[in-house]
Amino acid sequence: MDAQELIKQQVSSNPVVLYMKGTPQFPQCGFSAVTVQILKACGVSSFLSVNVLENPEIRSGIKEYANWPTIPQLYVRGEFIGGCDIMREMYADGELQKLFEGLVDAV
């Protein structure tokens, strides 16, 4: 399975997927740490996290998949949401919390 197929499989079979540098317990960049904090603040305690530092093909492939140049990247219900700055804005506006309504208990 190539990187694009793997990414498609991950985002389509998991309700919440975060491609990040490091892990939720040990983020390897400040932006990844902030995205994990935002997810927790939204009540999302369980999600698939993919450490792009462990797989160079995923690291470059995820940028192509969403046509988005930076990491972290958040996917909810198979849809690309955005990176850290977009998550911050959506959280501040209450939009991000709405995305997780009915989903938080399921993840």
C-alpha positions in Angstrom: 0.0 0.0 0.0 1.5 3.4 -1.0 1.3 6.5 1.3 -1.7 8.0 -0.4 -3.7 4.7 -0.1 -2.7 4.4 3.6 -3.7 8.0 4.3 -7.0 7.5 2.6 -7.6 4.4 4.6 -6.7 6.1 7.9 -8.9 9.2 7.4 -11.9 7.2 6.1 -11.9 4.5 8.8 -11.3 6.7 11.9 -13.6 9.5 13.1 -10.8 11.8 14.1 -7.2 11.6 12.8 -4.4 14.0 13.6 -1.2 13.9 11.6 1.4 15.4 13.9 5.1 15.6 14.8 5.5 13.3 17.8 2.7 11.7 19.8 -0.1 13.2 21.9 1.9 12.3 25.0 5.2 13.7 23.6 4.6 16.3 20.9 7.8 17.2 18.9 6.7 20.7 18.0 4.7 23.5 19.6 2.0 23.4 16.9 1.4 19.7 17.4 1.2 20.3 21.2 -1.4 23.0 20.7 -3.6 20.9 18.4 -3.6 18.1 21.0 -4.6 20.6 23.7 -7.4 21.9 21.6 -8.8 18.4 20.9 -8.7 17.7 24.6 -10.5 21.0 25.3 -13.2 19.8 22.9 -13.6 16.6 24.8 -11.9 14.4 22.3 -9.9 12.0 24.4 -9.4 9.3 21.8 -8.3 9.8 18.2 -5.8 8.3 15.7 -2.6 10.2 15.9 0.0 9.6 13.2 3.6 10.6 14.0 4.9 11.8 10.6 8.4 11.8 11.9 8.4 8.0 11.9 7.5 7.7 8.2 9.0 10.1 5.6 6.5 8.9 3.0 3.5 9.8 5.2 5.2 13.1 6.1 5.4 14.2 2.4 2.3 12.3 1.3 -0.1 14.0 3.8 1.0 17.4 2.4 0.0 16.2 -1.1 -3.2 14.4 0.1 -4.8 17.6 1.4 -2.8 20.0 -0.7 -1.8 21.6 2.6 1.9 22.4 3.2 2.1 22.2 6.9 1.8 19.6 9.7 -0.2 19.1 12.0 -3.3 18.3 10.0 -6.7 17.4 11.4 -9.3 15.2 9.8 -12.8 14.7 11.1 -15.2 12.2 9.6 -12.8 11.9 6.6 -12.8 15.6 5.9 -9.7 17.8 6.1 -10.3 20.5 8.7 -6.9 22.3 8.8 -3.8 22.9 10.8 -3.1 24.6 14.1 -4.1 28.1 13.2 -7.4 27.1 11.7 -8.1 24.8 14.7 -7.4 27.8 17.0 -9.8 30.1 15.1 -12.5 27.4 14.9 -12.2 26.6 18.6 -12.4 30.3 19.5 -15.5 30.7 17.3 -17.1 27.5 18.7 -17.1 25.9 15.3 -14.7 23.1 16.2 -16.7 22.0 19.2 -19.8 21.7 16.9 -17.8 19.3 14.6 -17.4 16.9 17.5 -21.0 16.9 18.7 -22.3 13.4 18.7 -18.8 12.2 17.9 -17.0 12.7 21.2 -18.7 9.8 22.9 -18.0 7.6 20.0 -14.2 8.2 19.9 
